[in-house]
Amino acid sequence: AGQGKSADTHDELRIMIIERFPAMGTTFEVHAADRSAIDRCRHLVDAAEQRFSRFVPDSELSRINREGEATVSPDMRSILTEAAELQRRTGGTFDIGVGSSVIGWGYDTTFADVIDRAEPSGHPASSAWRLCGDVVTLEAGTRIDLGGIAKGWIADRLVEDGHATVVSAGGDLRSVDPTLVVDVLDHEGSLAAEVPVGIGALATSSRSRRTWMVADQRVHHLVDPRSMRPADTPALSASAVAATATEAEAAAKAILLMGVDGLAWADDQPWIRDAIAVWHDVNVYGTLRRMAS
């Protein structure tokens, strides 16, 4: 999780309205110039939820998952194109095609209604999907879960289109405030690191926030596409800074799932500006770029 704090050194950023509201299963925080901009942001976030949520029965995503092959809207094509590119960059560690496994392990409703269960209801051994032009095709048994990337995508759109200067979607954040510094918190809510974000984005993935019991095992919502099981990793959380919130989201998830190799991998990626991980013993580690700064 993260929270931003910026200095009043730029005239165009001094007078801002900050509003928080629930959406997309989390809390959004929007910094914008006036009430009309806030209202536009809320409208666009609601439209994104109605299109991308697997919990909305008549959403475009729900239709794709039911039909297995569908012609997609421009917005859906945009997010799927980004997802495919980020899957490639992370060597498949970031994969939106794990939806059936997420559901099979028990995250089959909004998280407030997820219950413990005696056993998983089954999950596929792999996932496969592809986007060709305006048509997305899912392999039999595959479901797409846009989860975190949808929040990053809408945060990027709101900032890039000039509606807001900072948007945080449950800690996945996009900013054009050059002074912005973000507090990254550990699983107990204590300060893990202060991260300069400035003009850019930060996202955090955590395996300690959304958990429940399956048999005698505590599981979480971050499914590793290599095993199709909740990730077994020594990292409690990982945070990454990148140019966009979708990139930061994919990077943070990949770092977490890679475990002991995650930060070394991140340090070799030119598109990841900075990264930290909170370990199971609550020690905090960073990339060489961060340690040298």
C-alpha positions in Angstrom: 0.0 0.0 0.0 1.2 3.5 -0.5 0.2 7.1 0.2 1.5 10.2 -1.5 2.7 13.4 -0.1 3.9 16.3 -2.2 5.4 19.7 -1.6 3.6 22.9 -2.7 6.5 24.1 -5.0 4.7 24.3 -8.3 2.0 26.9 -8.9 -0.1 24.6 -11.1 -0.2 21.9 -8.4 -0.9 24.1 -5.4 -4.6 24.2 -5.5 -6.0 20.7 -5.8 -9.1 18.9 -4.7 -8.5 15.5 -3.2 -11.4 13.1 -3.1 -11.6 9.4 -2.1 -14.3 7.1 -3.1 -14.9 3.3 -3.3 -14.7 1.6 -6.7 -13.4 -1.5 -8.4 -13.1 -3.3 -5.1 -10.8 -0.7 -3.5 -10.5 2.9 -2.6 -9.6 5.5 -5.2 -7.9 8.8 -4.4 -8.0 11.5 -7.0 -6.1 14.8 -7.0 -7.7 17.2 -9.5 -8.1 20.9 -10.2 -11.8 21.4 -9.6 -15.1 19.6 -8.9 -16.0 19.0 -12.5 -12.7 17.2 -13.0 -13.4 15.0 -10.0 -16.8 14.2 -11.3 -15.4 13.2 -14.7 -12.9 10.9 -13.0 -15.6 9.2 -11.0 -17.7 8.7 -14.1 -14.8 7.2 -16.0 -13.8 4.9 -13.1 -17.4 3.7 -12.9 -17.4 3.1 -16.7 -14.2 1.1 -16.4 -15.6 -1.0 -13.6 -18.7 -1.8 -15.7 -16.5 -2.9 -18.6 -13.6 -4.7 -17.0 -15.0 -6.3 -13.8 -15.5 -10.1 -13.6 -18.0 -9.4 -10.8 -20.4 -7.5 -13.1 -22.5 -10.1 -15.0 -23.1 -8.0 -18.1 -19.6 -6.5 -18.3 -17.6 -6.9 -21.5 -15.1 -9.0 -19.6 -17.8 -11.4 -18.3 -19.1 -11.7 -21.9 -15.6 -12.6 -23.2 -15.2 -15.2 -20.4 -18.6 -16.8 -21.3 -18.2 -16.8 -25.0 -14.5 -17.7 -25.3 -14.1 -15.6 -28.4 -15.4 -12.1 -29.0 -14.8 -8.8 -30.8 -13.7 -6.3 -28.3 -14.2 -2.6 -27.8 -11.3 -0.1 -28.3 -10.8 0.2 -24.5 -10.7 -3.6 -24.1 -8.3 -3.9 -27.0 -6.1 -1.3 -25.3 -5.9 -3.1 -22.0 -5.5 -6.5 -23.6 -2.7 -5.2 -25.8 -0.9 -3.8 -22.7 -1.4 -7.1 -20.8 0.0 -9.1 -23.7 3.1 -6.9 -23.9 3.6 -7.1 -20.1 3.2 -10.8 -20.2 6.1 -10.9 -22.7 8.3 -8.6 -20.7 7.9 -10.6 -17.5 8.5 -14.0 -19.2 4.9 -15.0 -18.5 5.1 -14.3 -14.8 2.4 -11.6 -15.2 -0.6 -13.3 -16.9 -4.2 -12.2 -16.9 -5.3 -15.7 -18.1 -5.3 -17.2 -14.5 -8.9 -16.3 -13.8 -10.2 -19.9 -13.7 -7.6 -20.8 -11.1 -8.3 -17.7 -9.0 -12.0 -18.7 -8.9 -11.1 -22.4 -8.3 -9.1 -21.5 -5.2 -12.1 -19.6 -3.8 -12.0 -16.0 -5.0 -15.3 -16.5 -6.9 -17.1 -13.4 -5.6 -16.2 -9.9 -4.4 -13.6 -10.3 -1.6 -15.9 -9.2 1.2 -18.0 -12.3 0.5 -15.1 -14.8 0.0 -15.4 -17.7 2.5 -13.1 -20.4 3.8 -13.6 -23.8 2.1 -12.7 -27.4 2.6 -10.9 -27.8 -0.8 -10.3 -26.0 -4.0 -13.0 -26.5 -6.6 -10.5 -27.4 -9.3 -8.3 -25.3 -11.6 -6.7 -25.7 -15.0 -3.2 -26.8 -15.5 -2.4 -23.8 -17.8 -4.0 -20.7 -19.4 -3.9 -19.4 -22.9 -5.4 -16.4 -24.6 -4.6 -14.3 -27.6 -5.6 -11.1 -29.2 -5.6 -10.8 -33.0 -6.7 -7.4 -34.1 -10.1 -6.8 -32.5 -10.8 -10.4 -31.6 -9.8 -12.1 -28.4 -9.8 -15.9 -28.1 -9.6 -17.9 -24.9 -8.5 -21.6 -24.8 -11.1 -23.9 -23.4 -11.2 -23.4 -19.6 -9.4 -20.1 -19.6 -10.9 -17.0 -18.0 -9.3 -13.6 -17.9 -9.0 -11.7 -14.7 -8.1 -8.0 -15.2 -7.8 -7.4 -11.5 -4.9 -5.0 -10.8 -4.2 -4.0 -14.4 -7.6 -2.5 -14.9 -7.0 -0.2 -11.9 -3.7 0.8 -13.3 -5.1 1.3 -16.8 -7.8 3.7 -15.6 -5.3 5.6 -13.4 -3.1 6.0 -16.4 -6.0 7.2 -18.6 -7.2 9.8 -16.0 -3.7 11.3 -15.7 -2.6 11.1 -19.3 -5.9 12.6 -20.5 -5.4 15.6 -18.1 -8.3 14.9 -15.7 -6.1 14.5 -12.6 -2.6 15.1 -11.5 -2.4 12.1 -9.2 -4.6 9.0 -9.1 -4.2 6.2 -6.6 -6.3 3.0 -7.0 -5.8 1.1 -3.8 -2.1 2.1 -3.8 -1.5 1.6 -7.5 -0.6 5.1 -8.4 0.0 7.4 -11.4 1.4 10.9 -11.0 2.4 14.0 -12.9 3.4 15.8 -9.7 7.3 16.0 -9.9 7.5 16.4 -6.1 5.5 13.3 -5.2 7.0 10.9 -2.6 5.1 7.8 -1.6 5.1 6.0 1.7 5.2 2.3 1.1 3.8 0.4 4.1 4.4 -3.1 5.3 1.7 -5.7 6.1 1.3 -4.2 9.6 0.9 -0.7 8.4 4.4 0.5 9.4 6.6 2.5 7.1 8.7 0.2 4.9 10.2 2.9 2.6 9.8 6.4 1.3 9.9 6.2 -2.5 10.3 9.2 -4.8 7.8 8.7 -7.7 7.5 12.2 -9.2 6.3 12.0 -12.8 5.6 8.3 -13.0 3.8 5.4 -11.3 4.1 3.0 -8.4 2.3 -0.2 -7.6 2.4 -2.7 -4.8 1.4 -6.4 -4.8 0.9 -8.1 -1.5 0.1 -11.7 -0.5 -0.9 -10.7 3.0 -4.0 -8.5 2.4 -6.6 -10.8 0.6 -6.3 -14.2 2.3 -8.6 -17.0 3.2 -8.4 -20.7 4.2 -8.6 -23.7 1.9 -8.5 -26.9 4.0 -5.7 -26.1 6.5 -3.8 -23.8 4.2 -3.9 -20.0 4.1 -4.1 -18.9 0.5 -4.2 -15.6 -1.3 -5.4 -14.0 -4.5 -2.0 -13.9 -6.4 -2.0 -17.0 -8.5 1.4 -18.0 -10.1 0.7 -18.8 -13.7 3.6 -21.3 -13.6 1.9 -23.5 -11.0 -1.7 -22.2 -11.2 -1.6 -22.1 -7.4 -1.4 -19.1 -4.9 2.2 -18.0 -5.1 4.6 -19.6 -2.7 7.1 -16.8 -2.2 9.2 -15.5 0.7 8.2 -11.9 -0.2 5.2 -10.5 1.7 4.9 -7.6 -0.8 6.7 -6.0 -3.6 6.6 -2.4 -5.0 7.8 -1.1 -8.3 8.2 2.3 -9.9 7.8 2.6 -13.6 6.5 5.1 -16.2 2.9 3.9 -16.1 0.7 2.3 -13.5 0.1 -0.8 -15.7 3.9 -1.3 -16.0 4.3 -0.8 -12.3 1.5 -3.3 -11.6 3.0 -6.0 -13.7 6.5 -5.4 -12.4 5.4 -5.6 -8.7 3.5 -8.8 -9.3 6.4 -10.4 -11.2 8.9 -9.4 -8.5 6.7 -10.9 -5.8 6.1 -14.2 -7.7 9.8 -14.6 -8.6 10.7 -14.5 -4.9 14.4 -14.6 -4.2 15.2 -13.8 -7.9 12.7 -10.9 -8.2 14.8 -7.9 -7.3 17.8 -9.1 -9.3 15.4 -9.5 -12.3 13.9 -6.0 -11.7 17.4 -4.5 -11.6 18.0 -5.8 -15.1 14.8 -4.3 -16.5 15.3 -0.8 -18.0 11.6 -0.1 -17.8 11.5 -0.6 -14.0 12.9 2.5 -12.3 13.0 1.3 -8.7 11.8 -1.7 -6.7 11.6 -2.9 -3.1 10.4 -6.0 -1.4 9.2 -6.7 2.1 10.4 -10.2 3.2 8.6 -12.7 5.4 10.9 -11.7 8.3 9.8 -8.0 7.6 13.2 -7.0 6.4 13.1 -4.6 3.4 15.3 -5.0 0.4 15.7 -2.9 -2.8 17.2 -2.9 -6.2 20.8 -1.7 -6.7 19.5 1.5 -8.2 17.5 2.2 -5.0 20.4 1.2 -2.7 22.8 3.5 -4.6 20.4 6.5 -4.4 
